[in-house]
Amino acid sequence: MKKIITSKKSTNTRIKKMKNNTKNIALATMIFASVMNCNVFANSFSDIATIQGREYIEKFAEKGYITGYEDGTFKPNNTITRAEISQILSSFNINLKFEEISFSDSNGWFSNAIKKATENGFLSGYKDGTFKPNNKITRFEMIKITSMLVRNSDYDKVQLPYTDTEKIPSWVLNDVNNLYASKVIDIYDNNLINGNTYITRAEAVTMLSKALEVNNWDMNNVTQNVKTNKTNPLPTPTALPSGVVGYLTVQGTNIKDFPVKDARDNAEMLTVMKSAVGHFTQTPIFNGNVGLSAHNRDYKIDFRQLKNVNIGDIVTYRTNFGTRTYKVTVKTSIKETDFSYLEDTQDNRITMITCIEDKPTERLVVQAVQI
């Protein structure tokens, strides 16, 4: 191995550069921390003129929860870290103090912010006792945090518009519903929520700003919502056994917790219906018009008693996305070639179809709408 010879002069130069870099990093951190706490509002940031949600960012800044950087920019497209979001949350002046937690890696300009954010239940640490302050925040994580600020009683009635709704993890699904019902979040690019992508500063602040707007910027209301969401959290849907997409119960019948499984085509539907209720995969699993089918006799799991259903009867559908309750609004016979009852709807409903004895070209359809 060659011996590396370094002159005293070059070594001193490198040490000087390292000190300067360290000084600059420390200074930048101090500037960021002071900026996040600053209550001075610049009329507008120089780099958000074309940014979606500009008005929400400016309102948020006007209220004193954030400003920007010393050069007058906001850097809207930068990602945001757990430490940075803690700093913003600590400026809300919420002092519920649910629990006191210390982390092995929370020393720094962000120490007090992390302490306050975790005490109020917005964030939590990791199993190894760390907080990971420099980790970037994902969209799902930001939705989880922001959902603490609002509580919409219709969270379980909304129909999410995203084409990747079925990929939303159970730990954040009802938070997505809660924010969508509250109009805090809406349509995303390509109609995909893409929750695992890192969120930008602009989107994070816009989300928080909209949540505060729902509360009319009244921090007493916000504090009460945080308290409610912490002590009585939105339920987390329970994972179902592999292959089962839900369980169906229909009032006035023997259909009680009948398992529901996917069927991609007619051949698979015939196989599935030997041991479960078949779900038409061309229809939604949970949000929208859920299409189900089963035999009308000969099997333990069948729809033979569907003919006993009355208008107004209750249908319950339990999935790993949550549980919904519906009321029967339609009971009629249709032609076997009539698929109109399986078309997309703006509300949430369940459509159940089965054969009719001695009428091979007709089908019984029972449809129930969420209540």
C-alpha positions as CSV (number, residue, x, y, z in Angstrom):
1,M,0.0,0.0,0.0
2,K,1.4,3.4,-0.9
3,K,2.0,5.8,1.9
4,I,0.0,9.0,1.4
5,I,2.1,12.0,2.3
6,T,0.2,15.0,3.3
7,S,1.8,18.4,3.9
8,K,1.0,20.2,7.1
9,K,-0.2,23.1,5.0
10,S,-2.7,21.0,3.0
11,T,-3.9,19.4,6.2
12,N,-4.5,22.7,7.8
13,T,-6.4,23.9,4.7
14,R,-8.7,20.8,4.8
15,I,-9.4,21.3,8.6
16,K,-10.2,24.9,7.9
17,K,-12.6,23.9,5.1
18,M,-14.3,21.3,7.4
19,K,-14.7,23.9,10.1
20,N,-16.2,26.3,7.7
21,N,-18.6,23.6,6.3
22,T,-19.6,22.6,9.8
23,K,-20.2,26.3,10.6
24,N,-22.3,26.7,7.5
25,I,-24.4,23.7,8.2
26,A,-25.0,24.8,11.8
27,L,-25.9,28.3,10.5
28,A,-28.3,26.9,7.9
29,T,-30.0,24.8,10.6
30,M,-30.3,27.8,12.9
31,I,-31.7,29.9,10.1
32,F,-34.3,27.2,9.2
33,A,-35.3,26.7,12.9
34,S,-35.7,30.5,13.4
35,V,-37.6,30.8,10.1
36,M,-40.1,28.1,11.1
37,N,-40.8,29.9,14.4
38,C,-40.9,33.4,12.9
39,N,-44.2,35.2,13.0
40,V,-43.2,37.8,10.5
41,F,-45.2,37.3,7.2
42,A,-43.8,38.2,3.9
43,N,-46.5,39.4,1.5
44,S,-45.6,36.5,-0.8
45,F,-42.8,34.1,-1.4
46,S,-40.8,34.7,-4.6
47,D,-41.0,31.1,-5.7
48,I,-44.7,30.0,-5.3
49,A,-46.4,32.1,-8.0
50,T,-47.3,28.9,-10.0
51,I,-47.5,26.5,-7.1
52,Q,-50.8,24.7,-6.5
53,G,-52.2,25.7,-3.1
54,R,-50.4,29.0,-3.1
55,E,-53.3,30.8,-1.3
56,Y,-53.2,28.2,1.5
57,I,-49.5,28.5,1.9
58,E,-49.8,32.3,2.2
59,K,-52.6,32.0,4.6
60,F,-50.6,29.6,6.7
61,A,-47.7,32.0,6.8
62,E,-50.0,35.0,7.5
63,K,-51.2,33.1,10.7
64,G,-47.5,32.9,11.7
65,Y,-47.1,29.1,11.5
66,I,-44.3,29.3,8.8
67,T,-42.6,31.9,6.7
68,G,-39.7,30.7,4.5
69,Y,-36.0,31.3,4.0
70,E,-34.0,34.5,4.4
71,D,-33.8,35.0,0.6
72,G,-37.6,35.3,0.4
73,T,-38.1,31.8,-1.0
74,F,-40.3,29.0,0.3
75,K,-38.7,26.1,-1.6
76,P,-42.1,24.5,-2.2
77,N,-40.8,21.5,-4.1
78,N,-38.4,20.4,-1.4
79,T,-39.3,17.4,0.7
80,I,-39.9,17.8,4.4
81,T,-38.4,15.9,7.3
82,R,-39.9,14.6,10.5
83,A,-38.0,17.3,12.5
84,E,-39.2,20.0,10.2
85,I,-42.9,18.9,10.4
86,S,-42.5,18.7,14.2
87,Q,-41.3,22.3,14.2
88,I,-44.5,23.4,12.4
89,L,-46.8,21.4,14.6
90,S,-45.2,22.8,17.7
91,S,-46.1,26.3,16.5
92,F,-49.9,25.4,16.9
93,N,-49.5,25.9,20.7
94,I,-51.4,22.7,21.5
95,N,-50.5,21.5,25.0
96,L,-52.3,18.2,25.6
97,K,-49.3,16.2,26.7
98,F,-50.7,12.7,26.3
99,E,-47.3,11.1,27.1
100,E,-43.8,12.1,27.7
101,I,-41.2,10.3,25.5
102,S,-37.5,10.8,25.0
103,F,-35.5,9.7,22.0
104,S,-31.8,8.8,21.7
105,D,-31.4,11.0,18.5
106,S,-33.6,14.0,19.2
107,N,-30.9,16.4,20.4
108,G,-30.5,19.5,18.2
109,W,-32.4,22.6,17.2
110,F,-35.5,20.4,16.8
111,S,-35.4,18.9,20.4
112,N,-38.3,20.9,21.9
113,A,-40.4,20.6,18.7
114,I,-40.1,16.8,18.6
115,K,-40.9,16.7,22.4
116,K,-44.1,18.7,21.8
117,A,-45.2,17.0,18.7
118,T,-44.9,13.5,20.3
119,E,-46.5,14.6,23.6
120,N,-49.5,15.9,21.6
121,G,-49.8,12.6,19.7
122,F,-48.9,13.8,16.2
123,L,-45.9,11.6,15.7
124,S,-44.3,8.7,17.5
125,G,-40.8,7.1,17.6
126,Y,-39.5,3.8,16.5
127,K,-39.1,0.5,18.4
128,D,-35.3,1.1,18.8
129,G,-36.0,4.3,20.8
130,T,-35.1,6.7,17.9
131,F,-37.1,9.4,16.3
132,K,-35.2,9.6,13.0
133,P,-35.6,13.4,12.7
134,N,-34.0,13.5,9.2
135,N,-36.3,10.9,7.7
136,K,-38.5,12.4,4.9
137,I,-42.3,12.4,5.3
138,T,-44.5,10.4,2.9
139,R,-47.9,11.5,1.7
140,F,-49.5,8.7,3.8
141,E,-47.6,9.8,6.9
142,M,-48.7,13.4,6.3
143,I,-52.3,12.3,5.9
144,K,-52.0,10.4,9.2
145,I,-50.7,13.5,11.0
146,T,-53.1,16.0,9.4
147,S,-56.1,13.7,10.2
148,M,-55.5,14.4,13.9
149,L,-56.7,18.0,13.3
150,V,-60.2,17.2,11.9
151,R,-63.0,14.7,12.6
152,N,-65.7,14.2,10.0
153,S,-68.6,12.0,11.0
154,D,-69.1,10.9,7.4
155,Y,-65.5,9.5,7.1
156,D,-67.0,6.0,6.5
157,K,-69.5,7.1,3.9
158,V,-67.2,8.7,1.3
159,Q,-66.4,7.0,-2.0
160,L,-62.7,7.6,-2.6
161,P,-62.0,8.5,-6.3
162,Y,-58.4,7.1,-6.5
163,T,-57.7,4.2,-8.9
164,D,-55.2,2.8,-6.3
165,T,-57.6,3.0,-3.4
166,E,-57.3,-0.7,-2.8
167,K,-53.5,-0.3,-2.2
168,I,-54.1,2.1,0.7
169,P,-52.7,0.4,3.8
170,S,-55.2,-0.3,6.6
171,W,-53.3,1.9,9.1
172,V,-54.1,5.1,7.2
173,L,-57.2,4.2,5.2
174,N,-59.7,5.9,7.5
175,D,-57.5,8.9,7.8
176,V,-57.6,9.2,4.0
177,N,-61.4,8.9,4.3
178,N,-61.5,11.5,7.0
179,L,-59.5,14.1,5.1
180,Y,-61.4,13.4,1.8
181,A,-64.7,13.8,3.6
182,S,-63.4,17.1,5.1
183,K,-62.3,18.3,1.7
184,V,-58.7,18.6,3.0
185,I,-57.5,16.3,0.2
186,D,-58.9,15.8,-3.3
187,I,-57.8,14.5,-6.7
188,Y,-54.2,13.8,-7.3
189,D,-52.2,13.5,-10.6
190,N,-53.4,10.6,-12.8
191,N,-56.1,10.0,-10.1
192,L,-53.5,8.1,-8.0
193,I,-53.0,8.9,-4.4
194,N,-49.4,7.4,-4.5
195,G,-49.2,7.6,-0.8
196,N,-45.6,6.3,-0.4
197,T,-44.1,9.1,-2.3
198,Y,-42.3,11.8,-0.3
199,I,-44.5,14.9,0.2
200,T,-43.3,18.4,-0.7
201,R,-43.2,21.4,1.6
202,A,-46.0,23.0,-0.5
203,E,-48.3,20.0,-0.2
204,A,-47.6,19.4,3.5
205,V,-48.3,23.1,4.4
206,T,-51.4,23.2,2.1
207,M,-52.8,20.1,3.8
208,L,-52.3,21.5,7.2
209,S,-53.7,24.9,6.1
210,K,-56.9,23.3,4.7
211,A,-57.3,21.3,7.9
212,L,-57.1,24.5,10.0
213,E,-59.5,26.2,7.6
214,V,-62.1,23.4,8.3
215,N,-61.8,24.5,11.9
216,N,-62.2,28.2,11.0
217,W,-58.6,28.6,12.2
218,D,-59.9,28.2,15.8
219,M,-57.2,26.4,17.8
220,N,-59.7,25.5,20.5
221,N,-61.6,23.4,17.9
222,V,-58.3,22.0,16.6
223,T,-57.3,21.0,20.2
224,Q,-60.6,19.3,20.8
225,N,-60.3,17.3,17.6
226,V,-56.7,16.3,18.5
227,K,-58.0,15.2,21.9
228,T,-60.9,13.2,20.4
229,N,-58.7,11.6,17.7
230,K,-56.1,10.6,20.3
231,T,-58.5,9.2,22.9
232,N,-61.1,7.8,20.5
233,P,-59.1,7.1,17.3
234,L,-60.7,6.2,14.0
235,P,-60.8,2.4,13.8
236,T,-58.1,0.6,11.9
237,P,-59.6,-2.0,9.6
238,T,-58.6,-5.6,10.5
239,A,-56.8,-7.7,7.9
240,L,-58.8,-10.6,6.6
241,P,-57.6,-14.2,5.8
242,S,-55.8,-14.6,2.5
243,G,-58.2,-14.9,-0.5
244,V,-61.1,-13.3,1.4
245,V,-62.1,-9.8,0.4
246,G,-65.0,-9.4,2.8
247,Y,-67.8,-10.9,4.9
248,L,-71.5,-10.3,4.0
249,T,-74.5,-10.3,6.3
250,V,-78.1,-9.8,5.1
251,Q,-81.0,-9.1,7.5
252,G,-83.8,-11.7,7.4
253,T,-81.7,-14.4,5.8
254,N,-79.2,-17.1,6.8
255,I,-76.5,-15.0,5.2
256,K,-74.4,-14.1,8.2
257,D,-70.7,-13.4,7.7
258,F,-70.6,-15.3,4.4
259,P,-67.0,-15.0,3.0
260,V,-66.6,-13.1,-0.2
261,K,-63.9,-14.0,-2.7
262,D,-62.8,-12.4,-6.1
263,A,-63.8,-13.9,-9.4
264,R,-62.1,-12.6,-12.5
265,D,-64.3,-14.3,-15.1
266,N,-67.3,-16.7,-15.4
267,A,-65.2,-19.8,-15.0
268,E,-63.6,-18.5,-11.8
269,M,-67.0,-17.3,-10.5
270,L,-68.4,-20.8,-10.8
271,T,-65.5,-22.2,-8.9
272,V,-65.6,-19.5,-6.2
273,M,-69.3,-19.9,-5.6
274,K,-68.8,-23.5,-4.5
275,S,-67.4,-22.2,-1.2
276,A,-68.1,-18.4,-1.0
277,V,-69.9,-15.5,-2.4
278,G,-68.3,-14.4,-5.6
279,H,-67.2,-10.8,-6.2
280,F,-67.1,-9.4,-9.7
281,T,-63.6,-8.0,-10.0
282,Q,-64.8,-5.6,-12.6
283,T,-66.7,-3.8,-9.7
284,P,-65.1,-2.1,-6.6
285,I,-64.2,-4.0,-3.5
286,F,-65.4,-1.3,-1.1
287,N,-66.0,2.1,-2.6
288,G,-68.7,2.4,-5.1
289,N,-71.1,-0.3,-6.4
290,V,-69.8,-3.7,-5.1
291,G,-71.1,-6.6,-7.3
292,L,-71.7,-10.0,-5.7
293,S,-73.1,-13.3,-6.9
294,A,-73.8,-16.7,-5.5
295,H,-75.8,-19.9,-6.3
296,N,-79.4,-20.1,-5.2
297,R,-79.3,-23.6,-3.8
298,D,-77.2,-26.8,-3.2
299,Y,-74.4,-25.1,-1.3
300,K,-73.7,-24.1,2.3
301,I,-72.8,-20.6,1.1
302,D,-75.5,-19.5,-1.3
303,F,-78.2,-16.9,-1.9
304,R,-81.3,-19.1,-1.7
305,Q,-82.7,-16.9,1.1
306,L,-82.1,-13.7,-0.8
307,K,-85.7,-14.0,-2.0
308,N,-86.8,-13.3,1.6
309,V,-85.3,-9.9,1.8
310,N,-87.6,-6.9,2.1
311,I,-87.1,-3.3,1.1
312,G,-85.5,-1.5,4.1
313,D,-83.6,-4.5,5.4
314,I,-80.1,-4.0,6.5
315,V,-77.0,-5.4,4.8
316,T,-73.5,-5.3,6.5
317,Y,-70.3,-5.7,4.5
318,R,-67.1,-6.1,6.5
319,T,-63.8,-5.8,4.6
320,N,-60.2,-5.0,5.4
321,F,-61.0,-1.4,4.3
322,G,-63.7,-1.1,7.0
323,T,-67.3,-2.1,7.7
324,R,-70.3,-0.5,6.0
325,T,-74.0,-0.7,6.6
326,Y,-76.5,-0.5,3.7
327,K,-80.3,-0.5,3.4
328,V,-82.1,-2.5,0.7
329,T,-83.7,-0.2,-1.9
330,V,-84.2,-2.5,-4.9
331,K,-85.5,-6.1,-5.2
332,T,-86.4,-7.1,-8.7
333,S,-85.9,-9.7,-11.5
334,I,-83.8,-8.9,-14.5
335,K,-82.8,-10.7,-17.7
336,E,-79.6,-12.8,-17.4
337,T,-78.0,-10.4,-19.9
338,D,-78.8,-7.3,-18.0
339,F,-75.7,-5.9,-16.3
340,S,-76.9,-2.4,-15.8
341,Y,-77.2,-2.9,-12.0
342,L,-73.5,-3.4,-11.9
343,E,-72.6,-0.1,-13.4
344,D,-70.5,2.5,-11.5
345,T,-72.4,4.7,-9.1
346,Q,-71.7,8.0,-7.3
347,D,-72.7,6.5,-3.9
348,N,-71.7,3.3,-2.1
349,R,-73.9,0.3,-2.6
350,I,-74.0,-3.4,-2.8
351,T,-75.6,-5.4,-5.7
352,M,-76.4,-9.0,-5.1
353,I,-77.4,-11.3,-7.9
354,T,-78.6,-14.9,-8.0
355,C,-80.6,-17.3,-10.2
356,I,-84.4,-17.7,-10.0
357,E,-85.8,-21.2,-9.7
358,D,-87.5,-22.4,-12.9
359,K,-86.6,-19.2,-14.7
360,P,-83.2,-20.0,-16.3
361,T,-83.1,-16.7,-18.3
362,E,-83.8,-14.4,-15.3
363,R,-81.9,-13.3,-12.3
364,L,-82.9,-11.9,-8.9
365,V,-81.1,-8.7,-8.0
366,V,-81.1,-7.1,-4.6
367,Q,-79.4,-3.7,-4.2
368,A,-78.7,-1.9,-1.0
369,V,-77.4,1.7,-0.6
370,Q,-75.2,2.8,2.2
371,I,-76.8,4.5,5.2
